[in-house]
Amino acid sequence: MRNPAMSAGTPVSPALLTPRQAAERLAISPRKLWALTASGEVASVRIGRAVRYDAADLADFIERAKQ
């Protein structure tokens, strides 16, 4: 049986974002994203040497950053 979400023309968003994608989503530089990650302000996922970001974690960061 074919998965309807995998049909041609239906974009599938990745479960995790690359650092570049995450930085673009937050409208900050990759260097600033790395600083926020190193300080623990933004959660990340490590898969081997790769660092990835969950979109829900980025949304949580945005909510916490609102004043």
VENGIUR-V241193 format. One record per residue. N is the residue number from 1. PHI is phi in whole degrees, 0 to 359 (NA if undefined). PSI is psi as a letter, one per 30 degrees, with the letter a starting at -180 (NA if undefined). OMEGA is omega in radians with two decimals (* if undefined). Layout:
BEGIN
N;PHI;PSI;OMEGA + N;PHI;PSI;OMEGA
END
This chain:
BEGIN
1;NA;k;-3.13 + 2;277;k;3.08 + 3;278;k;-3.10 + 4;297;f;3.14 + 5;290;f;-3.10 + 6;262;g;-3.12 + 7;289;l;-3.13 + 8;299;k;3.12 + 9;93;f;3.11 + 10;262;j;-3.13 + 11;291;k;3.11 + 12;249;j;-3.14 + 13;279;k;-3.13 + 14;291;k;3.13 + 15;292;e;-3.14 + 16;234;k;-3.12 + 17;258;k;3.03 + 18;287;l;3.09 + 19;305;e;3.13 + 20;297;e;3.13 + 21;296;e;-3.14 + 22;295;e;3.12 + 23;297;e;3.11 + 24;297;e;-3.14 + 25;296;e;3.12 + 26;272;f;-3.12 + 27;59;h;3.07 + 28;228;l;3.12 + 29;282;l;3.05 + 30;302;e;3.12 + 31;295;e;3.10 + 32;294;e;3.09 + 33;299;e;3.13 + 34;298;e;3.12 + 35;297;e;3.11 + 36;294;e;3.11 + 37;291;e;-3.13 + 38;297;e;-3.13 + 39;277;f;3.13 + 40;87;g;3.14 + 41;286;e;3.10 + 42;241;k;3.13 + 43;285;k;3.10 + 44;222;l;3.11 + 45;240;k;3.08 + 46;257;k;3.05 + 47;235;j;-3.00 + 48;65;b;3.11 + 49;269;f;-3.10 + 50;280;k;3.06 + 51;249;k;3.13 + 52;228;l;-3.08 + 53;232;k;3.08 + 54;275;k;-3.12 + 55;300;e;3.12 + 56;295;e;3.09 + 57;293;e;3.09 + 58;294;e;3.10 + 59;296;e;3.09 + 60;297;e;3.11 + 61;300;e;3.14 + 62;299;e;3.14 + 63;298;e;3.13 + 64;293;e;-3.08 + 65;281;f;-3.14 + 66;293;k;-3.14 + 67;248;NA;*
END
